Amino acid sequence: MNLDQLFKNIGDRVAGTASAKSVYGDPVTVGDRTVIPVACVRYGFGGGVGKTEEGGGGAGGGVVAQPAGALEITPGGTRFIEFEDKRKLAAALAAGFALGVLVVSLTTPKRL
């Protein structure tokens, strides 16, 4: 398999999984309110072909899907409700705490 065929094969497989359903889930309707879940979907792939007489090569890829929020549709309008990423909040709090400890340790007079 040459490099062009390898990447075409990967592209065909990714195209087969990339759809609106990957990003927008099934709508849920209750009364006059419809909620559509929304996800952030990322694809990554790579591959290569060897230059030996026997050929050789390989390819790999992956996909990550994370909940991002929901679209809420009502007679009064449509709004996007973003889901909070608790990991980002925890990382920001930890970084703030570490920075605070560093500042206090640098500004506190040392006793001899």
Secondary structure, DSSP 8 states (H G I E B T S, - for coil): --HHHHHHHHHHHHHHH-SHHHHB---EEETTEEEEEEEEEEEEEEEEE--STT--EEEEEEEEEEEEEEEEEETTEEEEEE---HHHHHHHHHHHHHHHHHHHHHHS----
